Amino acid sequence: MSEPEICILQPGDEAALEAFALPRIETSMFLVGNLRLSGFVDHGLPYQGTYAAAWEEGQIAGLVAHFWNRVLIFQAPAHLHTLWRAAARASRRPIGGLIGPNDQVSAAKAALEIEEARIQLDQVEKLYSLALEDLIVPAPLRSGQVRGRRMEPGDLDVVTEWNIAYSIEAIQERDGPELRQRCRAVAERNLKEKSTWVLEREGTLVACSSFNTAIAEAVQIGGVYTAPEMRRRGYARAVVASSLLDARAEGVGKAILFTGEHNIAAQRAYESLGFRHIGHYRLVLLSSPLEGVV
């Protein structure tokens, strides 16, 4: 077999990327979603990235992208190490994280020999999928006991505080001005993009959920958060279901999410909505990015 051609994808390569990634959409949402939002332009703005691909017989056989937030996203069943190095070299960014199928991220992490002191989060996630026609709607949402809706401008302060709390609790971020500024920017962007839902009970906000990626074919859930004093009441599953009902009404056919393999409560909540476990994902986030590794 001849050696693959390794190159940085350019305008005109969109169809080839989608032909490779869409059949693997459960682990390719960030790649396809960011491409559709920003194309192959990379000026370091949100959603932009540099995409390295391996071509075999005129088709993409492996792909790694290095995005604006310094995270490498993997979809490389072949030529893994060549591709992440090519993406990082072309982007000229430090490496701040690794996200993708568990086996690929594990292999890249080992090759990078990351010091434990640099690791902010290293978590194997259970990957779930749901055909939205099979969504099981929680009774409190069906009855109107709680109401889900898209985030509105008046919700911005509360959602920002929840984003901060989620980042500290789930992603092990450190509180401080930089985190608060970043979470505010994310909340404002999600408001503009209509990608966050909130749940109300008797006029009080009790939970939120977002789509961290949304394309015509599927949505990917992230940032599910319930105020601590409101937990264990089914609000998380209700707000997720509300977002998925809206997505289904807009013609989306599939939902995807990942959650920590030891987070049994979350797993039970998602399985109660009809989600089924299909594999493992992995997130490695660094508190101190790696410079000059390629």
C-alpha positions as CSV (number, residue, x, y, z in Angstrom):
1,M,0.0,0.0,0.0
2,S,1.3,3.5,-0.9
3,E,2.0,6.1,1.8
4,P,-1.0,8.4,2.5
5,E,-0.9,12.0,1.5
6,I,-1.0,14.2,4.6
7,C,-2.2,17.7,4.0
8,I,-4.0,20.7,5.6
9,L,-7.6,20.9,4.3
10,Q,-8.5,23.9,2.2
11,P,-11.7,25.4,0.8
12,G,-13.1,22.8,-1.6
13,D,-12.4,19.9,0.7
14,E,-15.6,20.3,2.7
15,A,-17.5,17.4,0.9
16,A,-14.5,15.0,1.5
17,L,-14.4,15.8,5.2
18,E,-18.2,15.2,5.5
19,A,-18.0,12.0,3.5
20,F,-15.5,10.7,6.1
21,A,-17.0,12.2,9.2
22,L,-20.8,11.9,8.9
23,P,-20.7,8.1,9.0
24,R,-18.8,8.5,12.3
25,I,-21.0,11.4,13.5
26,E,-21.3,10.2,17.1
27,T,-17.6,11.0,17.6
28,S,-17.3,13.7,14.9
29,M,-19.8,16.4,16.0
30,F,-17.2,19.1,16.8
31,L,-15.4,18.5,13.5
32,V,-18.5,18.8,11.3
33,G,-20.2,21.5,13.4
34,N,-17.2,23.8,13.5
35,L,-16.5,23.3,9.8
36,R,-20.1,24.3,8.9
37,L,-19.8,27.4,11.1
38,S,-16.4,28.6,10.0
39,G,-15.2,26.6,7.0
40,F,-11.4,26.1,6.8
41,V,-10.6,29.7,7.8
42,D,-8.4,29.8,10.9
43,H,-7.7,33.3,12.4
44,G,-8.1,32.0,16.0
45,L,-11.8,33.0,16.3
46,P,-14.4,30.8,18.0
47,Y,-15.1,27.6,16.1
48,Q,-12.1,28.1,13.7
49,G,-9.4,25.5,13.4
50,T,-6.7,23.9,11.3
51,Y,-7.6,20.5,9.9
52,A,-5.0,17.9,9.0
53,A,-6.1,14.9,6.9
54,A,-4.6,11.7,5.6
55,W,-5.8,10.8,2.1
56,E,-5.8,7.3,0.7
57,E,-7.1,6.5,-2.8
58,G,-8.8,9.9,-3.1
59,Q,-10.6,9.7,0.2
60,I,-9.9,10.9,3.7
61,A,-8.8,8.1,6.0
62,G,-8.0,10.0,9.1
63,L,-8.5,13.5,10.5
64,V,-7.2,15.7,13.4
65,A,-8.1,19.4,13.9
66,H,-6.5,21.9,16.2
67,F,-9.0,24.5,17.2
68,W,-9.0,28.1,18.4
69,N,-9.2,27.0,22.0
70,R,-6.0,25.0,21.6
71,V,-7.8,21.6,21.8
72,L,-6.9,18.8,19.4
73,I,-10.0,17.0,18.2
74,F,-9.4,13.4,16.9
75,Q,-11.1,11.3,14.3
76,A,-8.1,9.3,13.2
77,P,-8.6,5.6,13.0
78,A,-5.4,5.7,10.8
79,H,-2.2,7.8,10.9
80,L,-3.0,9.2,14.3
81,H,0.4,10.5,15.4
82,T,1.3,11.9,12.0
83,L,-2.0,13.8,11.9
84,W,-2.0,15.5,15.3
85,R,1.6,16.6,14.8
86,A,0.7,18.0,11.4
87,A,-2.3,19.9,12.8
88,A,-0.4,21.4,15.7
89,R,2.6,22.3,13.5
90,A,0.3,24.1,11.0
91,S,-1.8,25.9,13.6
92,R,1.3,27.1,15.5
93,R,-0.8,26.9,18.7
94,P,0.2,25.2,21.9
95,I,-1.7,22.1,22.8
96,G,-4.3,22.7,25.5
97,G,-6.4,19.6,25.3
98,L,-7.2,16.3,23.6
99,I,-10.8,15.2,22.8
100,G,-12.1,12.3,20.8
101,P,-12.5,8.5,20.8
102,N,-11.0,7.0,23.9
103,D,-8.4,4.8,22.2
104,Q,-7.1,7.7,20.0
105,V,-6.9,10.2,22.8
106,S,-5.2,7.7,25.0
107,A,-2.6,7.0,22.4
108,A,-1.9,10.7,21.8
109,K,-1.7,11.4,25.5
110,A,0.9,8.6,25.9
111,A,3.0,9.9,23.0
112,L,2.9,13.5,24.4
113,E,4.2,12.3,27.8
114,I,2.1,14.9,29.6
115,E,3.2,15.7,33.1
116,E,0.5,15.0,35.7
117,A,0.9,18.5,37.1
118,R,-0.3,20.0,33.8
119,I,-3.5,18.0,33.7
120,Q,-6.7,19.8,34.7
121,L,-9.1,17.1,33.7
122,D,-8.6,13.6,32.3
123,Q,-11.8,11.7,32.1
124,V,-13.1,8.7,30.1
125,E,-16.7,9.4,29.1
126,K,-19.6,7.1,28.3
127,L,-20.9,8.0,24.8
128,Y,-24.6,8.0,24.3
129,S,-26.9,8.3,21.2
130,L,-30.7,8.7,20.8
131,A,-32.9,8.7,17.8
132,L,-35.2,11.7,18.6
133,E,-38.3,9.8,17.5
134,D,-37.6,7.5,20.5
135,L,-37.3,10.4,23.1
136,I,-39.1,9.6,26.3
137,V,-40.5,12.8,27.7
138,P,-40.5,13.2,31.5
139,A,-43.9,13.4,33.2
140,P,-43.3,16.8,34.8
141,L,-42.6,18.3,31.4
142,R,-45.6,16.6,29.8
143,S,-47.9,17.8,32.5
144,G,-46.7,21.4,32.6
145,Q,-45.4,21.1,36.1
146,V,-42.1,22.5,34.7
147,R,-41.6,24.5,31.5
148,G,-38.5,24.5,29.3
149,R,-37.7,27.2,26.8
150,R,-34.8,28.8,25.0
151,M,-32.6,31.2,27.0
152,E,-33.7,34.9,26.8
153,P,-31.7,38.1,27.5
154,G,-33.1,38.3,31.0
155,D,-31.6,34.9,31.9
156,L,-28.1,36.0,31.0
157,D,-26.8,36.7,34.5
158,V,-28.2,33.5,36.0
159,V,-26.9,31.3,33.1
160,T,-23.5,33.0,33.4
161,E,-23.3,32.1,37.1
162,W,-24.3,28.5,36.3
163,N,-21.7,28.3,33.5
164,I,-19.1,29.3,36.1
165,A,-20.3,26.8,38.6
166,Y,-20.4,24.1,36.0
167,S,-16.9,24.9,34.8
168,I,-15.6,24.7,38.4
169,E,-17.5,21.5,39.3
170,A,-17.4,19.5,36.1
171,I,-14.2,20.7,34.3
172,Q,-12.2,21.6,37.4
173,E,-11.5,25.2,36.3
174,R,-10.3,27.7,38.8
175,D,-12.5,30.6,39.7
176,G,-11.3,34.0,38.9
177,P,-11.7,37.0,36.5
178,E,-10.5,35.1,33.4
179,L,-13.0,32.2,34.0
180,R,-15.9,34.6,34.7
181,Q,-15.2,36.7,31.6
182,R,-15.0,33.6,29.4
183,C,-18.2,32.1,30.9
184,R,-20.0,35.4,30.3
185,A,-18.8,35.4,26.6
186,V,-20.0,31.8,26.2
187,A,-23.4,32.6,27.6
188,E,-23.7,35.7,25.4
189,R,-22.7,33.6,22.3
190,N,-25.2,30.8,23.2
191,L,-27.9,33.4,23.6
192,K,-27.2,34.8,20.2
193,E,-27.0,31.3,18.7
194,K,-30.1,30.1,20.5
195,S,-28.3,27.1,21.8
196,T,-29.1,27.1,25.5
197,W,-32.4,26.1,27.2
198,V,-33.6,26.9,30.7
199,L,-36.1,25.1,32.9
200,E,-38.6,27.0,35.0
201,R,-40.7,25.9,37.9
202,E,-43.3,28.4,39.1
203,G,-41.4,31.2,37.4
204,T,-38.0,30.3,38.9
205,L,-35.1,29.1,36.9
206,V,-33.9,25.7,38.1
207,A,-31.7,24.1,35.4
208,C,-30.1,24.7,32.0
209,S,-28.7,22.7,29.1
210,S,-27.0,23.6,25.9
211,F,-26.1,22.2,22.5
212,N,-22.3,22.5,22.3
213,T,-22.7,21.5,18.6
214,A,-25.7,21.5,16.4
215,I,-26.0,20.5,12.7
216,A,-29.0,19.6,10.6
217,E,-28.5,15.9,11.2
218,A,-27.8,15.9,15.0
219,V,-27.3,17.9,18.1
220,Q,-24.8,17.3,20.9
221,I,-25.7,18.1,24.5
222,G,-23.3,19.8,26.9
223,G,-23.3,22.1,29.9
224,V,-26.2,20.4,31.7
225,Y,-26.5,22.1,35.1
226,T,-29.0,22.2,38.0
227,A,-28.8,24.6,40.9
228,P,-27.4,22.5,43.9
229,E,-30.5,23.2,46.0
230,M,-32.8,21.9,43.2
231,R,-31.0,18.6,42.5
232,R,-32.5,15.1,42.6
233,R,-35.9,16.3,41.3
234,G,-35.6,15.4,37.7
235,Y,-34.9,18.9,36.4
236,A,-31.8,18.0,34.4
237,R,-33.6,15.4,32.4
238,A,-36.5,17.7,31.9
239,V,-34.4,20.6,30.5
240,V,-32.5,18.2,28.2
241,A,-35.8,16.7,27.0
242,S,-37.2,20.2,26.4
243,S,-34.2,21.1,24.1
244,L,-34.6,17.8,22.2
245,L,-38.3,18.4,21.7
246,D,-37.5,21.7,20.0
247,A,-34.7,20.1,18.0
248,R,-37.0,17.3,16.8
249,A,-39.7,19.8,15.8
250,E,-37.0,21.6,13.7
251,G,-36.3,18.3,11.8
252,V,-33.2,17.0,13.7
253,G,-33.1,13.2,13.9
254,K,-30.4,12.4,16.5
255,A,-29.0,13.5,19.8
256,I,-25.5,12.7,21.1
257,L,-23.9,13.3,24.5
258,F,-21.1,12.0,26.7
259,T,-20.8,11.9,30.5
260,G,-18.3,10.6,33.0
261,E,-18.1,6.8,33.3
262,H,-18.5,7.2,37.1
263,N,-21.4,9.7,37.0
264,I,-24.1,7.1,37.6
265,A,-26.8,9.7,38.4
266,A,-26.3,11.4,35.0
267,Q,-26.2,8.1,33.2
268,R,-29.5,7.0,34.7
269,A,-31.1,10.4,33.8
270,Y,-30.0,10.2,30.2
271,E,-31.0,6.5,29.9
272,S,-34.5,7.4,31.3
273,L,-34.9,9.7,28.2
274,G,-34.1,6.8,25.9
275,F,-30.3,7.3,25.3
276,R,-28.3,4.2,24.7
277,H,-24.6,3.7,25.5
278,I,-22.6,3.2,22.3
279,G,-18.9,3.6,23.2
280,H,-16.4,5.7,25.0
281,Y,-15.0,9.2,24.5
282,R,-12.2,10.9,26.4
283,L,-11.4,14.5,27.4
284,V,-8.0,15.6,28.5
285,L,-7.7,19.3,29.4
286,L,-4.5,21.0,30.4
287,S,-4.1,23.8,32.9
288,S,-0.7,24.5,31.4
289,P,-0.6,24.2,27.5
290,L,2.2,22.3,25.8
291,E,4.5,24.5,23.8
292,G,6.8,23.4,21.0
293,V,6.0,19.7,21.0
294,V,6.2,19.3,17.2
